[in-house]
Every structure is written in C-alpha cells, then in structure tokens.
C-alpha cells in the first residue's frame, strides 16, 4: 500500500472510529478491488482511483444516519461525496481525481450508471463482500452476477467464493 493509499485508509478509519464493522467492510472491499484491478491490468492511475474509492465508498453512512436517522443506499450516495471530498482535499489530491472518486461514490448503488472499468470493479468488489456479510441467497447472488458482473476476474472470484453456484 503506497503512502497516499495508507493515508486515505487512516482517514477512513478515523471517520469510522469505533465502528469496526464499517472499517472492516471498507478494508475488505479495498482488498478485493485491489486484486480485481491488478488482475484486470488497470494502469496505475485507475488502480489508485479504484483503491481510494473502495476505501471511501461507504464514508457517508454516519453522516446519513446523523441527518436522517437511517442510511439507505440513496442516503449513502448523497452524503458520501462531501465527506470523501473533505478527506481527499485535506490529503492534497488532484481535483480531477477527487471528482472522479466522488462521482463513483455518488452512484455506487446505481448500477445503471456504471460506465467504466474502475466503477465496474468497485461494484464487483463491494458485492463480493456484501454477499457474505449480508448472507445473500443463492438466487440473489446468481441474479446479481448475471445482471451486473462483467469482469472475468470478478466471475472467477465468485466461483471460488461460491463453488456450488453456477454463473
């Protein structure tokens, strides 16, 4: 993990201080995203965007809970980008990178908005973690895989995690 990524991870953990579940979720999504990005041969710039987005994709949960008393997918998409922007600006990231990361965070539950490989792999990494954490049914996993997954590596990971399912 390079220093820039480590600094983002530390900032994410500080924002989620005391919430092990959310910290661990983000770190798991980061791990899958990094593996997916490396295996799918993303260039260094896209890989960095993917990794940072994975670390920050759910960063708006606490703010949504504070504002609305709940945290729906839409609430996360609304509240996440300002928190991510604050973190990344403080860490002196390029505005173009910040904008890209905030865009993906603002749409990461809107699967019809997927338009690029960094966004696609973030969604796949998040699903790989959510499928286990949320104890999804075989039907839910198969349907998501069929309708959303696109990367060869993502399908391979699904087959390794859920060997009894056919994709």
Secondary structure, DSSP 8 states (H G I E B T S, - for coil): --HHHHHHHHHHHHHTTT-HHHHHHHHHHHHHHHHHHHHTT--HHHHHHHHHHHHHTTTTHHHHHHHHSS--HHHHHHHHHHHHHHHHHHTT--HHHHHHHHHHHHHTT-GGG--SHHHHHHHHHHHHHHHHHTT--HHHHHHHHHHT---HHHHHHHHHH-TTS--
